[in-house]
Amino acid sequence: MSTSPTLAAIPQPKEDEEYNKICEEHNRLIESLPKGHGWMVKHLYNYNGFWLKQENVKNNMLLHTYFKSEPTDIVLASFMKSGTTWLKALMFSTISRDHYTFSDHYLLENSPQSTFPLIDFECYPISEFTNLPAPRLFATHYAYTLLPKCMTSCKLVYVCRDPKDVLISKWIFMNKLRSKDLPPLTLNEAFELFCNGVSEYGPFWEHVLSYWRASMESPDKIFFLKYEDLKMQPKVVLRNLAVFMGKPFTMEEEEKGVVDEIVKLCSFEFLSNLDVNKKGSLKVDSIVELENQVFLRKGEIGDWKNYLNQEMKERIDRISDAKMKGSGVILGARV
């Protein structure tokens, strides 16, 4: 069962020749990459088709060099603000259900964010991850095509969400994290950037398609789900997720109401009212510390209606239709 280390607890890289070589290569590469406007920082860089912060480009290069996957690894992948926090809670509670009671559960005192190391930040030597017991749980916002090839042996869970809700949730979230040296990002600015594919880890549609196509090729390795389906039928999705992760619920557990208890424990309403998620904070790397409450805002379907006008709504829907045409993916609920 995976323990729950925060990235701050993982040692930083030792100065070695290979690491320094990658840093030098990264510095040269950054000078040549196309630049775009960032949502949290001033600039993003287009790296192999996706927009990343400078440090995420470096980390991706390091990840390809140092990360060694295990067949038992389980990776939660998503575009930012697609329901990751909820999935972390559900997946962790399902995998670790033999180790906690519902009256003395890890999530009662700790943020769901702490259950999965986010491999998008620099957290080396990566060999420290070998100390985690199986199955190791990781999270990432990288597109599938940016992951190291070794991770094709892992089990990946990907959650996608209506891009209109993603846009609004991400805009609000990123403004909270945005550098104080920069003016607030307006909704109109965020909307244009999002539609043009320029946002952290974007373009959104190519991100979704990268995992969808991979899931079509390897359905036994990639569990592709929609946030809206999880919201409407959490117990059905959770049962399927448990099977995929290799730990299906037994008949005895079903009769005892374990599925119901996990769904209740991990619900937005319950988690958002815990003291740890109202007052606590989490170090996401050696520098950045975030309040836990920023990860739990509303979790609603269709909150975009409170922000986007009809013209904005129709433009995003047209882009979605064009991008997803022929793929079999229908994003969100068209209302």
Secondary structure as a PSIPRED ss2 file (coil, helix, strand):
# PSIPRED VFORMAT (PSIPRED V4.0)

   1 M C   1.000  0.000  0.000
   2 S C   1.000  0.000  0.000
   3 T C   1.000  0.000  0.000
   4 S C   1.000  0.000  0.000
   5 P C   1.000  0.000  0.000
   6 T C   1.000  0.000  0.000
   7 L H   0.000  1.000  0.000
   8 A H   0.000  1.000  0.000
   9 A H   0.000  1.000  0.000
  10 I C   1.000  0.000  0.000
  11 P C   1.000  0.000  0.000
  12 Q C   1.000  0.000  0.000
  13 P C   1.000  0.000  0.000
  14 K C   1.000  0.000  0.000
  15 E C   1.000  0.000  0.000
  16 D C   1.000  0.000  0.000
  17 E H   0.000  1.000  0.000
  18 E H   0.000  1.000  0.000
  19 Y H   0.000  1.000  0.000
  20 N H   0.000  1.000  0.000
  21 K H   0.000  1.000  0.000
  22 I H   0.000  1.000  0.000
  23 C H   0.000  1.000  0.000
  24 E H   0.000  1.000  0.000
  25 E H   0.000  1.000  0.000
  26 H H   0.000  1.000  0.000
  27 N H   0.000  1.000  0.000
  28 R H   0.000  1.000  0.000
  29 L H   0.000  1.000  0.000
  30 I H   0.000  1.000  0.000
  31 E H   0.000  1.000  0.000
  32 S H   0.000  1.000  0.000
  33 L C   1.000  0.000  0.000
  34 P C   1.000  0.000  0.000
  35 K E   0.000  0.000  1.000
  36 G E   0.000  0.000  1.000
  37 H E   0.000  0.000  1.000
  38 G C   1.000  0.000  0.000
  39 W C   1.000  0.000  0.000
  40 M C   1.000  0.000  0.000
  41 V C   1.000  0.000  0.000
  42 K C   1.000  0.000  0.000
  43 H E   0.000  0.000  1.000
  44 L E   0.000  0.000  1.000
  45 Y E   0.000  0.000  1.000
  46 N E   0.000  0.000  1.000
  47 Y E   0.000  0.000  1.000
  48 N C   1.000  0.000  0.000
  49 G C   1.000  0.000  0.000
  50 F E   0.000  0.000  1.000
  51 W E   0.000  0.000  1.000
  52 L E   0.000  0.000  1.000
  53 K C   1.000  0.000  0.000
  54 Q H   0.000  1.000  0.000
  55 E H   0.000  1.000  0.000
  56 N H   0.000  1.000  0.000
  57 V H   0.000  1.000  0.000
  58 K H   0.000  1.000  0.000
  59 N H   0.000  1.000  0.000
  60 N H   0.000  1.000  0.000
  61 M H   0.000  1.000  0.000
  62 L H   0.000  1.000  0.000
  63 L H   0.000  1.000  0.000
  64 H H   0.000  1.000  0.000
  65 T H   0.000  1.000  0.000
  66 Y H   0.000  1.000  0.000
  67 F C   1.000  0.000  0.000
  68 K C   1.000  0.000  0.000
  69 S C   1.000  0.000  0.000
  70 E C   1.000  0.000  0.000
  71 P C   1.000  0.000  0.000
  72 T C   1.000  0.000  0.000
  73 D C   1.000  0.000  0.000
  74 I E   0.000  0.000  1.000
  75 V E   0.000  0.000  1.000
  76 L E   0.000  0.000  1.000
  77 A E   0.000  0.000  1.000
  78 S E   0.000  0.000  1.000
  79 F C   1.000  0.000  0.000
  80 M C   1.000  0.000  0.000
  81 K C   1.000  0.000  0.000
  82 S C   1.000  0.000  0.000
  83 G C   1.000  0.000  0.000
  84 T H   0.000  1.000  0.000
  85 T H   0.000  1.000  0.000
  86 W H   0.000  1.000  0.000
  87 L H   0.000  1.000  0.000
  88 K H   0.000  1.000  0.000
  89 A H   0.000  1.000  0.000
  90 L H   0.000  1.000  0.000
  91 M H   0.000  1.000  0.000
  92 F H   0.000  1.000  0.000
  93 S H   0.000  1.000  0.000
  94 T H   0.000  1.000  0.000
  95 I H   0.000  1.000  0.000
  96 S C   1.000  0.000  0.000
  97 R C   1.000  0.000  0.000
  98 D C   1.000  0.000  0.000
  99 H C   1.000  0.000  0.000
 100 Y C   1.000  0.000  0.000
 101 T C   1.000  0.000  0.000
 102 F C   1.000  0.000  0.000
 103 S C   1.000  0.000  0.000
 104 D C   1.000  0.000  0.000
 105 H C   1.000  0.000  0.000
 106 Y H   0.000  1.000  0.000
 107 L H   0.000  1.000  0.000
 108 L H   0.000  1.000  0.000
 109 E C   1.000  0.000  0.000
 110 N C   1.000  0.000  0.000
 111 S C   1.000  0.000  0.000
 112 P H   0.000  1.000  0.000
 113 Q H   0.000  1.000  0.000
 114 S H   0.000  1.000  0.000
 115 T H   0.000  1.000  0.000
 116 F C   1.000  0.000  0.000
 117 P C   1.000  0.000  0.000
 118 L E   0.000  0.000  1.000
 119 I C   1.000  0.000  0.000
 120 D C   1.000  0.000  0.000
 121 F C   1.000  0.000  0.000
 122 E C   1.000  0.000  0.000
 123 C C   1.000  0.000  0.000
 124 Y C   1.000  0.000  0.000
 125 P C   1.000  0.000  0.000
 126 I H   0.000  1.000  0.000
 127 S H   0.000  1.000  0.000
 128 E H   0.000  1.000  0.000
 129 F H   0.000  1.000  0.000
 130 T H   0.000  1.000  0.000
 131 N H   0.000  1.000  0.000
 132 L C   1.000  0.000  0.000
 133 P C   1.000  0.000  0.000
 134 A C   1.000  0.000  0.000
 135 P C   1.000  0.000  0.000
 136 R C   1.000  0.000  0.000
 137 L E   0.000  0.000  1.000
 138 F E   0.000  0.000  1.000
 139 A E   0.000  0.000  1.000
 140 T E   0.000  0.000  1.000
 141 H C   1.000  0.000  0.000
 142 Y C   1.000  0.000  0.000
 143 A C   1.000  0.000  0.000
 144 Y H   0.000  1.000  0.000
 145 T H   0.000  1.000  0.000
 146 L H   0.000  1.000  0.000
 147 L C   1.000  0.000  0.000
 148 P C   1.000  0.000  0.000
 149 K H   0.000  1.000  0.000
 150 C H   0.000  1.000  0.000
 151 M H   0.000  1.000  0.000
 152 T H   0.000  1.000  0.000
 153 S H   0.000  1.000  0.000
 154 C C   1.000  0.000  0.000
 155 K E   0.000  0.000  1.000
 156 L E   0.000  0.000  1.000
 157 V E   0.000  0.000  1.000
 158 Y E   0.000  0.000  1.000
 159 V E   0.000  0.000  1.000
 160 C E   0.000  0.000  1.000
 161 R C   1.000  0.000  0.000
 162 D C   1.000  0.000  0.000
 163 P H   0.000  1.000  0.000
 164 K H   0.000  1.000  0.000
 165 D H   0.000  1.000  0.000
 166 V H   0.000  1.000  0.000
 167 L H   0.000  1.000  0.000
 168 I H   0.000  1.000  0.000
 169 S H   0.000  1.000  0.000
 170 K H   0.000  1.000  0.000
 171 W H   0.000  1.000  0.000
 172 I H   0.000  1.000  0.000
 173 F H   0.000  1.000  0.000
 174 M H   0.000  1.000  0.000
 175 N H   0.000  1.000  0.000
 176 K H   0.000  1.000  0.000
 177 L H   0.000  1.000  0.000
 178 R C   1.000  0.000  0.000
 179 S C   1.000  0.000  0.000
 180 K C   1.000  0.000  0.000
 181 D C   1.000  0.000  0.000
 182 L C   1.000  0.000  0.000
 183 P C   1.000  0.000  0.000
 184 P C   1.000  0.000  0.000
 185 L C   1.000  0.000  0.000
 186 T C   1.000  0.000  0.000
 187 L H   0.000  1.000  0.000
 188 N H   0.000  1.000  0.000
 189 E H   0.000  1.000  0.000
 190 A H   0.000  1.000  0.000
 191 F H   0.000  1.000  0.000
 192 E H   0.000  1.000  0.000
 193 L H   0.000  1.000  0.000
 194 F H   0.000  1.000  0.000
 195 C H   0.000  1.000  0.000
 196 N C   1.000  0.000  0.000
 197 G C   1.000  0.000  0.000
 198 V C   1.000  0.000  0.000
 199 S C   1.000  0.000  0.000
 200 E C   1.000  0.000  0.000
 201 Y C   1.000  0.000  0.000
 202 G C   1.000  0.000  0.000
 203 P C   1.000  0.000  0.000
 204 F H   0.000  1.000  0.000
 205 W H   0.000  1.000  0.000
 206 E H   0.000  1.000  0.000
 207 H H   0.000  1.000  0.000
 208 V H   0.000  1.000  0.000
 209 L H   0.000  1.000  0.000
 210 S H   0.000  1.000  0.000
 211 Y H   0.000  1.000  0.000
 212 W H   0.000  1.000  0.000
 213 R H   0.000  1.000  0.000
 214 A H   0.000  1.000  0.000
 215 S H   0.000  1.000  0.000
 216 M H   0.000  1.000  0.000
 217 E H   0.000  1.000  0.000
 218 S C   1.000  0.000  0.000
 219 P C   1.000  0.000  0.000
 220 D C   1.000  0.000  0.000
 221 K C   1.000  0.000  0.000
 222 I E   0.000  0.000  1.000
 223 F E   0.000  0.000  1.000
 224 F E   0.000  0.000  1.000
 225 L E   0.000  0.000  1.000
 226 K E   0.000  0.000  1.000
 227 Y H   0.000  1.000  0.000
 228 E H   0.000  1.000  0.000
 229 D H   0.000  1.000  0.000
 230 L H   0.000  1.000  0.000
 231 K H   0.000  1.000  0.000
 232 M H   0.000  1.000  0.000
 233 Q C   1.000  0.000  0.000
 234 P H   0.000  1.000  0.000
 235 K H   0.000  1.000  0.000
 236 V H   0.000  1.000  0.000
 237 V H   0.000  1.000  0.000
 238 L H   0.000  1.000  0.000
 239 R H   0.000  1.000  0.000
 240 N H   0.000  1.000  0.000
 241 L H   0.000  1.000  0.000
 242 A H   0.000  1.000  0.000
 243 V H   0.000  1.000  0.000
 244 F H   0.000  1.000  0.000
 245 M C   1.000  0.000  0.000
 246 G C   1.000  0.000  0.000
 247 K C   1.000  0.000  0.000
 248 P C   1.000  0.000  0.000
 249 F C   1.000  0.000  0.000
 250 T C   1.000  0.000  0.000
 251 M H   0.000  1.000  0.000
 252 E H   0.000  1.000  0.000
 253 E H   0.000  1.000  0.000
 254 E H   0.000  1.000  0.000
 255 E H   0.000  1.000  0.000
 256 K H   0.000  1.000  0.000
 257 G C   1.000  0.000  0.000
 258 V H   0.000  1.000  0.000
 259 V H   0.000  1.000  0.000
 260 D H   0.000  1.000  0.000
 261 E H   0.000  1.000  0.000
 262 I H   0.000  1.000  0.000
 263 V H   0.000  1.000  0.000
 264 K H   0.000  1.000  0.000
 265 L H   0.000  1.000  0.000
 266 C C   1.000  0.000  0.000
 267 S C   1.000  0.000  0.000
 268 F H   0.000  1.000  0.000
 269 E H   0.000  1.000  0.000
 270 F H   0.000  1.000  0.000
 271 L H   0.000  1.000  0.000
 272 S H   0.000  1.000  0.000
 273 N C   1.000  0.000  0.000
 274 L C   1.000  0.000  0.000
 275 D H   0.000  1.000  0.000
 276 V H   0.000  1.000  0.000
 277 N H   0.000  1.000  0.000
 278 K H   0.000  1.000  0.000
 279 K H   0.000  1.000  0.000
 280 G C   1.000  0.000  0.000
 281 S E   0.000  0.000  1.000
 282 L E   0.000  0.000  1.000
 283 K E   0.000  0.000  1.000
 284 V C   1.000  0.000  0.000
 285 D C   1.000  0.000  0.000
 286 S C   1.000  0.000  0.000
 287 I C   1.000  0.000  0.000
 288 V C   1.000  0.000  0.000
 289 E E   0.000  0.000  1.000
 290 L E   0.000  0.000  1.000
 291 E E   0.000  0.000  1.000
 292 N H   0.000  1.000  0.000
 293 Q H   0.000  1.000  0.000
 294 V H   0.000  1.000  0.000
 295 F H   0.000  1.000  0.000
 296 L C   1.000  0.000  0.000
 297 R C   1.000  0.000  0.000
 298 K C   1.000  0.000  0.000
 299 G C   1.000  0.000  0.000
 300 E C   1.000  0.000  0.000
 301 I C   1.000  0.000  0.000
 302 G C   1.000  0.000  0.000
 303 D H   0.000  1.000  0.000
 304 W H   0.000  1.000  0.000
 305 K H   0.000  1.000  0.000
 306 N H   0.000  1.000  0.000
 307 Y C   1.000  0.000  0.000
 308 L C   1.000  0.000  0.000
 309 N C   1.000  0.000  0.000
 310 Q H   0.000  1.000  0.000
 311 E H   0.000  1.000  0.000
 312 M H   0.000  1.000  0.000
 313 K H   0.000  1.000  0.000
 314 E H   0.000  1.000  0.000
 315 R H   0.000  1.000  0.000
 316 I H   0.000  1.000  0.000
 317 D H   0.000  1.000  0.000
 318 R H   0.000  1.000  0.000
 319 I H   0.000  1.000  0.000
 320 S H   0.000  1.000  0.000
 321 D H   0.000  1.000  0.000
 322 A H   0.000  1.000  0.000
 323 K H   0.000  1.000  0.000
 324 M H   0.000  1.000  0.000
 325 K C   1.000  0.000  0.000
 326 G C   1.000  0.000  0.000
 327 S C   1.000  0.000  0.000
 328 G C   1.000  0.000  0.000
 329 V C   1.000  0.000  0.000
 330 I C   1.000  0.000  0.000
 331 L C   1.000  0.000  0.000
 332 G C   1.000  0.000  0.000
 333 A C   1.000  0.000  0.000
 334 R C   1.000  0.000  0.000
 335 V C   1.000  0.000  0.000
